[in-house]
Amino acid sequence: MSNNIPQTESFNLPKNSAWLLWGCQLVNISSLAAELSTWMLAILALCLCWQALLLSRQKTSNVSPNVGSAIKLHTDAVRMSPFILMLLAISGCVAIAVSAQSFGVLIAMVHLLTFAYALKAFEIKKRKDFYQHSLLGVFLLACALIFKQDLGFSLFILLLLVINLTLIHQAFAKRNSLFNASKTVVILLLQSSLLAITLFVVFPRLSPFWQVPMANSAKTGLSDVVSPGDIANLALSSELAFRANFKGASIPAYSTLYWRAMTLENYDGRKWTRVNNNAQGQHNTKAKQQGFNPTTSGTAISYQVIAQPSFQPWLFALSVATTTDPKLVLKQDYTIQSTTIVNQLKHYQIKSYPDAPLALSLSQQSRQRNLAIKPGSNPKLEQLAVDLKAKHQSSLALSQAVLTTFREQKYYYTLQAPMLINNSLDQFYFDTKAGFCVHYASSFTYLMRAAGVPARVVTGYLGGEYNDESNDASSEDNSSQGGHLSIYQYDAHAWSEIWLEGIGWYRVDPTAAVDPERVSQGWSSALLEQQSELNSDFISLYRIKQLAWLNTLRLKLDAINYQWTRWVLGYSAKQQYDLLKRWFGQSMPWKTAAIIAMALMLAMAFFTLFYWLSGAKNSKHKVSPAQAVYNQCLTALAKKGFTKERHQTTQQFSLVINEQLPHLSADFTELTSVFECLHYQQYSEQEQLALMAQLAKKVRDVTKALNSVSTMANDTKNISSMINNKKYKNPQQ
């Protein structure tokens, strides 16, 4: 008989939960899809398709007591062949190892984790396998947050976490719908959020003990090598570059928002590049040792910048920028760089002096570098420079003459500039006369150098989108004007600087002569139309801005995301110290420790009280149908003097009955096994009905057997009583 009972040691998963497991794998892997290589995505897609095919072919078992009851997700017919699985695992690991150098350590480990997660799904045979696979899924979600932490993506990961925990809860719930399981998980997460928020606020903010190298990560934004037409490609991108929040002052006029990123002084006849770090003697530690302090004068503007990951070292600031952040390097070309690659959100404070001069004196080496041209590369421009120099005595007048040419002749500012042969500036200036900012900055700078005026190209961003939806006028950080600036990749820009005696480096933007609206207000309507035509994205930022209600919604969401970035992702040790100081005064270390300990104890006390009250409430709930049927049998046994003690398990009580009532041994053992299956395992509705019918039958059999034993016992007792009372006489007497 015992052969008819489901085997409790094998892991059983209903088909709906099996599909939920497959869906969890799909969404978990999708959270890391952007970080995985194409060949790894192909392998993962193959594994998921294989599982889906096997699941779709799998038939629900006939509802019968002598079948293993629950549907096994990974039976011999469903599991991948061990040999094929081993071959696939070895091949994948070798491929990851070979690619590790190009991936970097972190990306390689993410590949390995994701690959193991996909293969583990073919090995789920026991409960521990299911737990391990579920834990790997949660690890995948945690890894996804390494690369992206904005509010929308964080909420997406939270949703995936709820789905994963719902799967675990649903797999082992006795009788629970998917909705109830997810509801329970959400309640548990809300309860745990109190402790998480407390720890986030008061736990010391520790700096990372190590950094994971991310070799050859995709670099975004501006490049340190620029040729005509390069920045025009960025103009098609609506990705966020950085945000800025001005402190205690109004946001400067749009036309003054020149966000400096790189200074390009070397020109080889085709492209502009930065000065070699070793030649310039400014690279990180060396720059710190030199102690470069720019000359400051005039009114200072303080602001906070939150830069997006670019996997580049350079940062963005208005000239002349200063900072006290030890993790930033002020360079002699008035740019700011991070001491490490910007591979995550970068928060930094800047104080700029817009009226301060840039390099009132110029070294001979710097002068020679900023006068260098490649002779013969653009002979027409060189001849024009000689002619202009003869007509104009001052460098400023010469530069104004060039700008007048741009302004009065038929030059066009366009994203669709004609191709230039070998990036010829002669061809642009005299023939095509159409280009983007780099075309004009390059030709102007070359022309000034050829005329004997030190000049260089500067790249960065111009302007920004003001968002007053994040207005926080009560904040100390934005007491004068609320809102923030969002600077996107399409705001990338290039301009020129010429060095003038007594003035220093003087900014000249040739774009202002060709398209004044670009410098004073932003993109002109003509440029916006070009961007819309060239942009392949169906939902582009330009198209969103055309719908007022959708653009308003976008700004509100951007404001919420900005506050998330500012107060949650940017919650630093200094902010924590200021917050605790504002709450508790000048706190000492012991006081901070006491606050942390007290918060933890209060949180633990809250959870203890909640679970105690929850347990007391649940104890009053009605018993399950299986328990009710089983209790009928216990009641019948109790009437016969066989009572189950509270400390006894069902198996222990079964042993007692088997010993004292041997003739009920087989039926009661089977009854106990069926009850345990129903009570501790999950089955489909049809399978539950089948097992309930089997349980009810066994209870009837046991009860009937008890009654028959009781009748025989009563008859025997009556006969014995008659003999003792001599009411029965032997006929032979």
N, C-alpha and C positions, 0 to 999 in steps of 0.2 A: 504493500500500500504506500509505503513511504516513497516509492518511485514516482508517485503521482504528484508529489509536492514540488513546487518551484525550488530550484537550488539557490539559496540565499548568498552563497559565496561568489557567484558570478555577477558582474555589473550589468544592470538592465537599464535601458534608456528608451522611453516611449518615442514613437516616430516624430511627434510634434516637437519634442525636446531635441531630437536629433537634427531636425531642420533648423531649430533655433541655434544649436551649436554651430551648424554650418554658416548661418547668417552672422553669428558673432565673429567667426574667423574672417569672413569677408569684410566686415566693417572695421575690425581691428587692424587688418593688413592695409586697408585703404587709408587709415590715419597716418601711415608711414610711406605711402606710395611715392610721394615726392622725393624721398631720400633713397629709394631703392633703384638699382640699375635696371635697364630694360630686360636683360636676360633673367634676372631674378624675378621680376614681375611675370615673365613668361612661365617660369617654373611654378610659381605660386598659383597662377591662373590654371595651369594644367592640373595641379593637385586639387584645387577647388572644383574644377569641372569633373574630375574623376570621382570625387566624393559625391557630388550631386547626381551623377549618373548611377552610382551604386545605390544611393538612397532612393532614387526614383524607381529603380527596379525592385527594391525590397518590398515584399508583400507583408501585410499585417498577418500575424499568426492567427490561426483559427482559435476561437475562444474555447479552450478546452483545458480541464484541470491537469491533464497529463502532458501538456506542452509547457515549455519553460516560462509560460505566462507572458512576461513583458517582452517587448520587441528588443532584441539585442542589436545595437547599432553596428558593432564590429564583430560579426560572426565570421566564420571561415570564408563564407561566400562574399563578405563585404570587405574584409581586410585585404590590404595589398600583400602580395607574395613577399615573404621575408627576404628572399634573394633580391627581388627588384627594389624593395625598400632600402636594403643595405647598399645596393649599387647606386641608387639615386642619392643616398646620404653621402657616400664617399665622393661621388662626382661633384656634388654641390659644395662640400667642404673644400675640396681641392680648388675649385673655381674661385671660391671666396678667398682662400689663402693666396692664390696667384694675383688676385685683384686688390689685395689688402694694401699694397704700397700706394696704389693710385687712389684708393678709397680714403685712406687714413684709418686709424685705429677705431674710432667711434663708429664710423659708417660701416666698417667691416664687421664689428660686433653686432650692429643692428641687423645686417644681412644674415649673420649666423643665427641670431635669436629668432628672426622671422622665419628662416628656413626650418629651424627646429620646431617651431610652432606649427608649421604646415604639416610636417612629417609626423609629428606626435599624434595628430588626429587619426592616423591609420593604425595606431597602437593602443587605442583605448580598449582595454579588456577588463580592467579592475577599477574599483573606486579610486584608488590612489592615482591611476593614470588620468582619470578625469580631473582630479584635483590639480595635478601637475600641469595639464593642458590649460585649465582655467587660469592658473597662476601665471603661466607664460603669456596669456592674453592680457592680463592686467599689466604685466611688465612692458608689453608692447605699447600700451596706452601711455605709460610713464615715459617711455623713450620718445614718443611723439611730442611730448611737452618740452623736450630738450631743444627741439628745433623751432617751435612756434608756440607762443604763449598769449596771443591776443585773446580778447574776451570771447569772440565768436568761436574760435577754435577750442578754447578752454571749455565752453559750454558743450561743444560737440563731444569732447573727450568725456565730460561728465555724463552725457547721455549714453555713450558707449559703456562707461563703467556701470551704469544702472542696468543696461542690457546684460552685461557679463554676470553681474551679481544675481540678476533675476534668473539666469540660466542655472546657476548653482543652486539657488533656492528652489526653483521649479523641479530640478532633477531629483531632489531628495525630499520634497514635500509629500506628505501622505495623500492628501486630496486637496489640491489647491489650483485655482485657475491662474492663467498667466497674468491676468489683471491683479488678482490678489497678491501674487508673488511680487510683481513689480511695485505694488503699493507698499508691501512690507519692506522692500529694499529701500524705497524712497524715504520711508519713515526712519529707518535705521541710519541712513546717510544724514538726514536732518538732525537726528539726535547727536551723531558724532561730529557734526559741523561745529557745535558749541565748543567742544574740546579743541578742534582744529583751529578755530578762530582765536581762541585764547592762547594757544601755543604760538600761532603766527604773530600775534601782537606783542607778547611779552618774552618769548624765547629769544635769547641773544642771537643777533644776526652775525653768523660766522662767515668769514671769507672762504672761498673754496680752497681746499688743501692741495688740489692738483688741477691741471687742465688737460682735457682730452684733445689731442691734436686732430684737426679736421683737414687733412691734406687735400689739396686740389678741390676744395669746395667751390661751388659755383659763385663767382664774383659778380656782384651786381652794381649798378650805378656807374659813376664816372670811372674812366680808365686814366692811367698816368701816361698813356701814349695816345696822342690826339692828332688826327689828320682831317682835312676838310670833309665834312659829311658825317663824321662819327656821331656827334651829339644829336644830329637829326634822327638817328635811330632811337635814342632815348626818348625823343619827343612823342613817340607812339606808345610809350609805357605809362600806365596809370598807377604804377606801384608807388607806395609811400616811401619817401627817402628819409624824412625826419620830421619832427614836430618841434615847435618852439613856443615857450611861454614867457612873456616879458614880465618882469617884476617891478611893481611900483612905478611904472611909467607907461605911457601910451605906446602902442605899436608904431614904429617909425613908418614914414611914408613908403608906399610900394616901390617907388623909384630909387630908394636908398637901400633896399634889402638885397644887397649883393653878398650872398653867402659864399665865402671864400673856401675852397677845398684844396686846390693845387696850383702851384706856380710853375709854369713851363718855360724854361729859359734856353734849352738846347733845341736847335733846329738843324736837321740834316738835309734840307731841301725838299723833304716830303712830309715829315711829321714832326710834331713838337713833343718833347719829353722833359721830365724833371731832371735836375742836376743830380749826378751820382752821389749817393750818401757819403761815400768815403771822400770824394773830392770836395764836397761841401763841408764835411766835418760836422754833420748835424744829426747823426743817427742816434736816436733814443738816448742812451746813457751819455754819449759824448756831448749831446746837446745840453743835457742837464749839467754836466761838468762845466760847460762854457757859461752857463747861467745867463742865457739870452733874455734880456728884459727890454721890451719895446718902450719907446718914448710915449708917454701918455699925457694928454692935455684935453681940456674941455670937459663937457658933461659926459658922465659914464652911463651906459645902458646895461642893466643886469637882466639876464634871462637864463632860462633852463632849456637845454636841448635834449631831446630823446631821439637818438639815431637808430634806425633799423639796421639789422645785421646786413653787412655788405661784404664781409670777409676781406676787407681792406683795412689798412691802418688809419687812413686820413679821416678827419672829422670836419665839421662845418661851423663857421662863425663869421660874424661881421667884423670888419677891420676897424680899429686895431684891437685885437682880442688879447685879453689877459685871463689867467686862471691860477688858482692855488691848488688845483687838483694834482696830487703827485703822480697820478696815472696818465696824465696828459703831458705832451711835450710841445713847447712853444718853439717854433723853428725860425731861423733867421729870414726866411722868405715870408714871414707873417702868417704862416699856416699853422694848424694845430693837428697833431697826430696822437693816436692812442699808443701806449707802450706795448699793447698786444693787438692782435687781429680782432676786429669787431665782429665776433661770431654770435653775439646775442645783443639784446637791446642795451644801448649805451646811454646812461644818464650822466650829464655833466653840466656844471654851472660855468657861465662865461660872463665877463664884464668887458664891454667894448667901448672904445673911445672913437666915435666916428670922425671927430675933428682933428685927431692926432695925426701928425705927419708920419710917413713911412720912409725911413732911411734918408735923413737929410744929407748924409755923406755917403759916397759910393766908392768902394774900394776899387783899385785898379783891376783886380781879377774879375770882380763882378761887372765892371764897366766893359771889359773885353768880351766877357761871356754874353752880355746883352747887346753887343754890337755885331756879333758874329753872324755872317750869312754865308751861304755857299755860293761863291762867285760863279756866275754864268748859269745858275739854275733858273733865274727869272730875269733875263737881261732887260726886258722892257720896263719892269718895275725899277730896276737899278738906274736906268737912264732917267726915268721920271723923277726919282728921288734927287738926282743931281740937279735937274731943272728946278724942282721945287725949292731946294736948298739955296739956289742962286736967287730966287725971287723973295724968299722970306728969311729975315734975319734971326727971328726967335723960333725956338722949337715949338712953342705953343701955337704960334701963328701958322707954322708949317702943318701941324696936326689939324688945325681948323680948316686949312685948305683941302686936306684929304677928305675930311668929313663933309665939306661943302660939295665935293665931287660926288660922294655917295648920295647926298641929299638931292642934288639938282639933276643929275643924270639918271637914266633909266636903269636903276639897280632894283632888284626885287628880293624880298625876303621870303623864302619858300622852303618847304620840306622836300620838294622834288627837284633838287638841284641837278643840273646836267653832270654827267660823269666828266672828270678832268683827267687828261693824259698825264700820268705820273704826278697827280695832285698839283698840277702847274698853277701857280698863283697868277702868272701872266695871262693864262687862258681865262681864268675867272675874271680878273680885273678888266681886261680889254675886250673879251669876246662874249662869254656867257652872261656875265653880270647878274647872275641869279644864284643865291646860296643861302645857307643858314648862318648862325652866329659864328661858327668856327671859320667859315670862308672869309667873313669880313674882318674878324679879329686877326687871322693869320696874315692876310694881305696888308692890313694896316700896320701890323707890327713889323713885317718884313720891309715895308716901305720906309718906316721910321728908322729902322736900323741902317738901311742903305743910305739914308740921309744923314747918318751920324748921330742919331738920337737913341740913347739906350732904351730898349723896349722889350717887353715880354708878354706872353699870353697867360691869362689866369682863367681857370675853370672852376665852376661851382654851380650855384643855383641862384635864380633871380626871382624875387617876390615870394609868393605863397598864398594859400587860400585861408582867409580869416573865417573862423568858426566861433560865433558868439553863443552857440548853444551850450558851450562848456563854461559860460560865465560864472565866475566864483568870486564876486566882488567882496565877499566877507573874508576871503582868504588873505593871509598875510602875503602870499606869493603873487597876488594879482589884485591888489587893493585899488589900483587906479583904473584899470581897464580889464574887463574879463575876456574870456575866450582865449583861443590859441591859434597859431598858424600851422597849417599842414603844407609841407613842401613835397611835391611829387616828382617823379623822375622826369616828367615832361617839362618841369621847370628848370632843367639843366641848361646851363648857359656858359658862354665864353666871352671874355672881354679883354681889353689890352690895358697895359700900364706903361707910361713913359716916364723917364726920370728927368725932372726939371731942377735946375739949380735954385736952391733956396726953398723949394717946395717938397722935394723928394719924389717918391713914386706917385704919379698922378693918374687916376683912373680915366680911361677914355673908352666908351662903349660905342663902336661903329654902328651897332644895331640901332641905336637911338636915332641915327641919321637916316636910316632906311625905313624903319618901322617904329616910329615913336610910341605907338600904342603898346607895343610889346614891353617897353621899358617902364612906361608910366602906369599901365593898368593891367597888363597881362596879354594873353594871346588875342590877336585881332580875329574878327569874324572869318576873314579869309583863311587864316592859319587853322582855325578850328574846323572849317569845312574840309581842308586838306587832311587834317588828322583823322577826321571821321571817315573819309574815303580810304585812307591808307590803313586804318586800324581794322584788323581782321576779327577783333572781338565783337560778338553780337551785342553784349551788354557792356559797352564802354562807358567810361566816366563822362565823356562828352554827351552821349545819348541820355544818360541818367539826368544830366543837368538840364536837358531840354524839357523835362517834366517837372513842374514846380513842386508838386506834392511828393514826388519820388526823391527829388533833390533835398527837400526839407527832411524827409525821413533819413536820407543818407547822412546829413549833417548831424542829426540827433544821435544816430548810432555811432558816428565818428566821435562825438563828444563823450558818449558813455565809454567807448573804447579808450579814449584818451585818459579819462579819469581812472579807469582800470589800470592802464599802463603807468600812470603817474603815482597812484597811491598803493597799488598792490604789487605790480612787478617792480616798481621803483622804490619799494619800502626798504630803505637802507638802515644801517646801524645809527647814522646820525638822525634820521627821521624817527627811529624808535626811541632814541635818547630824548629828543625834543618832545615827543608825545608823552613819555613817562614822566618827564620833568614837568610838563604842563598839567598832568593829572595829579602827581604826587609830590611836586616840588623838587628841590635839589636832592635827588635820591642817591644813596650810598649803595655800594655793591651788595651789602647784606640785605638792604631794603628791597632791592630788585629781586634777589633770590627768594626773599620771603613772599613777595608778590606772586612770583611764579609758582612756588610751592602751594600757596593758598588757593590760587586759581585752579591748580590741578586737583587739589583735595575737594574743592567745591564742585568741580566738574564730575569727579568720581562719585561724590555723594549724590549728585543729581541723578546720575545714571543708575546707581544702586537703588535709590528710592523709586525711580521709574520702573525698573525691572521687577522690583518687589511688588509694587502696586499692579503692574501688568500681570505678574504671575498669580497674584491673588484673584484678579479678575478672571483670568483664563481658567482658574481651577473651578470656577462656578459654571463654566460652559457645559453644554450637553456633551455627552460622550459620543464617539463616532459610532456608526452603524455596526461595524465589526466588533467594537468594544461592547456594545449593547447585547449582541448575540452571544458573545463570549461570556458576558455577565450572567446570562440566563443559565448557562451550563454551571457556572460557579455557584449560582443560587441553588440549583438542584443538588449539587454536591454538598453544599453547606447544610441542607436539610437532612442529609444522610450522615452528617457529622464530619465532613471533609472540607475544612475551611482554609482558603488561601490566605496566608499571612501577608501583611503589607510589605514586609521586607523581601518576600519571595519573588523571584522572577517567574515568568511563565514556564521556562524550562525546568526550574527547580521544583515547581509545583507538579509538573508533569511526571517527574521522577518519583515524587511522593505517591501520586495516584497509581503509577505503574507498580509500585511495590505493594501497596495496600489493596489495590483492586486489579489483580493481574489480568482478569478477563476483559478489562477496559483498556489495557495497555496500548494495543494497536490503534484503536479508534481515537483515544485521547491524545496520543502522540501526533497523529495526523492532524487532529483538530488544532493542536497547539502550533504546529508548523504553518498551517493555513492562516491562522490568526496573526502570527508574527509577520508573514508575508504581506498581509493586508495592512497591518499596523505600521510597519517600518519601511515598506517599499512603495513605489509609485507605479500605477498601472493605468491603462486606458479605461474608459468607462465600461466598455464591454467586458474587459478582463476582470474588472472589479466585480461586476455582476456575476460572472462565472465563479469567481472565488467565494463570493458571498453565498451563492447557492451551495457550494461545496461545504462551506463552514456551517451553514444552517442544517444541512443534512447530517453532518457529523455530530452537531449538538443534539439533534433529534435521536440519532443512534445511541449516543452516550446516555441521554435522559431515559430512553426506552430501556436500555440495559440496566440502568439504576433501578427503574421501577420494577422490572422483572426480578431482579435480585431481592428487592424489598418484599415482593409478594411471596417468593419462596421462603424468605426468612420468616415472614409472619405465619405462613402455614406450618413451618417447622416449630415455631414457638407455640402455636396453639396445640399441636400434637403433644408436645412435651408437657404442656400445662394439663392436658387431659389425663395423661399417664400419671402425673404426680397427684392429681386430685382423685384418681381411681374412678374417673368417669368413664373409662374405657375398660372393658373387661375382656379377657381372653376367652374365646369360646371353648377352649379345651379345659378350662377350669370348671 
